[in-house]
Amino acid sequence: MDPQVFRLILDVTRRLASSSDLQEVLALIVDSLRDALKADRASVFQYDAAPHQFIASHAHGLPTTLRLPADAGIIGEAGKSRQIVNIPDAYADARFNRAVDQKSGYRTRCMLTIPLTDPDGALVGVAQVLNKSLDQGGVFNQRDLVVARHLADQAAVALKRASLLESERVKRKLEQDLDVARKIQQSSMPEKMPELTGYEIAAHFAPAEETAGDAFDVIDLRQGRYGSAGSVGDALVFMADATGHGIGPALSVAQVLSMIRMGARLGAPLPRIAQHVNHQVCLDLPVGRFVTAFMGVLDAGAHTLRYFSAGQAPILFFPADAGADSCIERNATTMPLGIDPDMVVEDAPSFTFGPGDAFVMLSDGYYEAMSPGGEMFGIQRVQDIVRAHQHESAGRIVAALRRALDAFIGENALPQDDQTALIIRRAE
C-alpha cells in the first residue's frame, strides 16, 4: 500500500477510535471520506433494519430526515451487493436519480457508493462520495477504491460501536425517565385511607410495568371542600383503568384522577363531575382510547355508597346477613369516559351497608389474570374468596385476594395487566 495512503487511513482510524459519540463519528466519517478521496461532498446513510430503509444520518447538502428504501437506487444496490459502485458520469447512468440535484440545485458529476459492513458482514449503512476534484482527475480511480474500502471497514466498526453506545445511553435515559414517572405515579396514590367511624377501607395497587393505566383514590370530603354541598358525604371513592398499560395510559388516567380530585375539592355533585370529566377526556384522547372509571360517595352516617360507573364492572357487594353464596353483582351505569361527549349521567344508584357488608371493586387485571394452563381467574373465584373472608377486616380480604391471585398465576410470574383492588367494609 502507498505509504501516504497508509498514513491517511491510520490517521482516520485513530480519530474514529477516539470518539464514542454517534453524531461526532458520523461527522468524522463524512469529512474523512470527502478529504481522503479529494471529493466535494460525502454522506452516510445508516441502515434501519425494521423498516428496511436507509436514513441520511449525516450528509453534506442533504436533509438528515431523508429516508430511502433499502432496495432502491444506487445506494440500495451497494447495500445489497456489498460492493462499491463507481459511477464516473452520473447523468449517463440510468440508475442515477436526478430529482435530488433538481431540488437542491447541485450537479453531481461522478459518485462512489460504498457499503459499510461490520466484521460479521452485517450491513451497517452506506456511504456516498460525490464529485472527485477536477484537479485530481475528476473521476474516482482504482487508488480511490482501495482507500474507500479501507476507510469503510474502519468507519463501519466505529459507526456500529457508536450506535450501540448511543442505544445504550438512550435506553438508560428511558429507564431513568420511567423510574421518575413510576415514583410520581406511586406518590399520587393515597398512602393511607381516611378513617371513617365504623368503616374499614383497604386498597392494593400493582402496575404491570413501570407505570400503570390504573389509578385509585379515596378522598376525604370532610376536609378542604369549597363551593356547594352537592357531594354531601364523607369520602369520594375512585378507581379508573385506561386502555392498555404503560406511559400513554398512565398519562390518561392521571389526567382523569386530577380532574376528579378538583371536582371533589369544589364540592361538585357526582353526576356533574362525571359529565365534565367525560367531556374533557373526549377532547383529549385519540379515537379508540377510553377510560373506565368508578366514582362513589360514601356517607358513613347514612351507611350509603352512591356511585357512578363509566364502564367499570363488575361492581360487587356482599351482604353479611345473606346466604353463603350471596353476592350482589351490578354492571356499569354507562359507557366508558372518552367515547361520547354528550353522554347523559343519570342519578347515581346506591348500596346500603349493614354491619359486616363489603363493597369490592377490582380492575380487570384480577378477573382476566391467566394461570399457566390458560384458565382465567374470573368473577366466581373472587366471590368465593371474599365470602370466605368476609368477617375479617378489609385489609385481610385484600391480602387473601392477593395470595390467591399470586398462587393462581404462579409466585414468580409477572402480572399481565395492572391490578388494583379497593374494598370498603362496614364493621360488625
CORSUL-V400173 format. One record per pair of residues at least 4 apart in sequence whose ideal C-beta (glycine too) atoms are under 6 Angstrom apart, sorted by sequence separation. I is the first residue (numbers start at 1). J is the second residue. If there is no record, write none. Layout:
I|J ; I|J
This chain:
1|5 ; 28|32 ; 32|36 ; 33|37 ; 62|66 ; 72|76 ; 77|81 ; 98|102 ; 117|121 ; 118|122 ; 132|136 ; 134|138 ; 140|144 ; 144|148 ; 148|152 ; 151|155 ; 155|159 ; 221|225 ; 245|249 ; 268|272 ; 281|285 ; 285|289 ; 322|326 ; 335|339 ; 353|357 ; 362|366 ; 364|368 ; 371|375 ; 377|381 ; 392|396 ; 409|413 ; 415|419 ; 1|6 ; 19|24 ; 34|39 ; 48|53 ; 71|76 ; 101|106 ; 207|212 ; 244|249 ; 263|268 ; 268|273 ; 299|304 ; 406|411 ; 19|25 ; 56|62 ; 70|76 ; 87|93 ; 90|96 ; 101|107 ; 117|123 ; 118|124 ; 132|138 ; 47|54 ; 48|55 ; 78|85 ; 101|108 ; 132|139 ; 242|249 ; 298|305 ; 319|326 ; 389|396 ; 34|42 ; 56|64 ; 77|85 ; 116|124 ; 132|140 ; 193|201 ; 369|377 ; 389|397 ; 33|42 ; 45|54 ; 46|55 ; 70|79 ; 116|125 ; 296|305 ; 297|306 ; 318|327 ; 56|66 ; 242|252 ; 263|273 ; 45|56 ; 46|57 ; 74|85 ; 115|126 ; 116|127 ; 242|253 ; 296|307 ; 316|327 ; 317|328 ; 386|397 ; 389|400 ; 16|28 ; 30|42 ; 55|67 ; 221|233 ; 222|234 ; 367|379 ; 15|28 ; 44|57 ; 114|127 ; 203|216 ; 221|234 ; 240|253 ; 295|308 ; 316|329 ; 30|44 ; 44|58 ; 53|67 ; 54|68 ; 221|235 ; 29|44 ; 113|128 ; 220|235 ; 221|236 ; 294|309 ; 314|329 ; 315|330 ; 385|400 ; 43|59 ; 54|70 ; 189|205 ; 240|256 ; 385|401 ; 53|70 ; 112|129 ; 201|218 ; 218|235 ; 219|236 ; 293|310 ; 26|44 ; 42|60 ; 52|70 ; 90|108 ; 259|277 ; 294|312 ; 313|331 ; 41|60 ; 43|62 ; 111|130 ; 218|237 ; 292|311 ; 293|312 ; 313|332 ; 385|404 ; 12|32 ; 41|61 ; 292|312 ; 312|332 ; 401|421 ; 54|75 ; 74|95 ; 90|111 ; 217|238 ; 311|332 ; 88|110 ; 108|130 ; 109|131 ; 110|132 ; 238|260 ; 216|239 ; 309|332 ; 398|421 ; 73|97 ; 87|111 ; 194|218 ; 309|333 ; 310|334 ; 311|335 ; 193|218 ; 215|240 ; 308|333 ; 311|336 ; 398|423 ; 86|112 ; 185|211 ; 194|220 ; 310|336 ; 360|386 ; 397|423 ; 190|217 ; 214|241 ; 270|297 ; 310|337 ; 8|36 ; 30|58 ; 85|113 ; 112|140 ; 182|210 ; 190|218 ; 236|264 ; 110|139 ; 182|211 ; 213|242 ; 394|423 ; 45|75 ; 84|114 ; 181|211 ; 26|57 ; 27|58 ; 213|244 ; 377|408 ; 394|425 ; 26|58 ; 124|156 ; 178|210 ; 213|245 ; 358|390 ; 82|115 ; 212|245 ; 114|148 ; 274|308 ; 317|351 ; 78|113 ; 82|117 ; 124|159 ; 256|291 ; 79|115 ; 112|148 ; 116|152 ; 124|160 ; 209|245 ; 211|247 ; 213|249 ; 231|267 ; 320|356 ; 369|405 ; 78|115 ; 208|245 ; 209|246 ; 320|357 ; 371|408 ; 114|152 ; 118|156 ; 196|234 ; 212|250 ; 215|253 ; 231|269 ; 270|308 ; 319|357 ; 372|410 ; 74|113 ; 116|155 ; 117|156 ; 211|250 ; 227|266 ; 228|267 ; 230|269 ; 252|291 ; 116|156 ; 213|253 ; 226|266 ; 227|267 ; 308|348 ; 318|358 ; 369|409 ; 194|235 ; 224|265 ; 307|348 ; 118|160 ; 215|257 ; 225|267 ; 306|348 ; 317|359 ; 79|123 ; 292|336 ; 293|337 ; 306|350 ; 316|360 ; 61|106 ; 219|264 ; 243|289 ; 290|336 ; 291|337 ; 304|350 ; 305|351 ; 79|126 ; 243|290 ; 291|338 ; 78|126 ; 290|338 ; 304|352 ; 242|291 ; 290|339 ; 303|352 ; 303|353 ; 75|126 ; 88|139 ; 240|291 ; 241|292 ; 365|417 ; 240|293 ; 285|338 ; 365|418 ; 366|419 ; 86|140 ; 365|419 ; 239|294 ; 281|337 ; 282|338 ; 327|383 ; 238|295 ; 281|338 ; 363|420 ; 237|296 ; 278|337 ; 282|341 ; 362|421 ; 84|145 ; 236|297 ; 237|298 ; 361|422 ; 279|341 ; 235|298 ; 360|423 ; 233|297 ; 234|298 ; 185|250 ; 233|298 ; 278|343 ; 314|379 ; 359|424 ; 231|297 ; 233|299 ; 234|300 ; 294|361 ; 358|425 ; 318|386 ; 357|426 ; 275|345 ; 274|345 ; 355|426 ; 318|390 ; 356|428 ; 353|426 ; 355|428 ; 271|345 ; 47|123 ; 47|125 ; 270|348 ; 46|125 ; 45|125 ; 44|125 ; 45|126 ; 44|127 ; 43|128 ; 42|129 ; 41|130 ; 39|129 ; 40|130 ; 40|131 ; 37|129 ; 39|131 ; 39|132 ; 33|127 ; 38|133 ; 33|129 ; 38|136 ; 199|300 ; 196|300 ; 37|144 ; 36|147 ; 239|361 ; 241|363 ; 29|155 ; 25|158 ; 25|162 ; 16|154 ; 12|151 ; 22|162 ; 9|150 ; 13|154 ; 5|147 ; 16|158 ; 20|162 ; 22|166 ; 20|165 ; 214|363 ; 245|418 ; 239|422 ; 202|394 ; 200|393 ; 202|395 ; 200|394 ; 204|398 ; 202|398 ; 214|418 ; 216|420 ; 213|418 ; 212|418 ; 214|420 ; 216|422 ; 208|415 ; 206|415 ; 208|417 ; 208|418 ; 207|418 ; 206|419 ; 205|420 ; 204|421 ; 203|422 ; 202|423 ; 201|424 ; 200|425 ; 199|426 ; 198|427
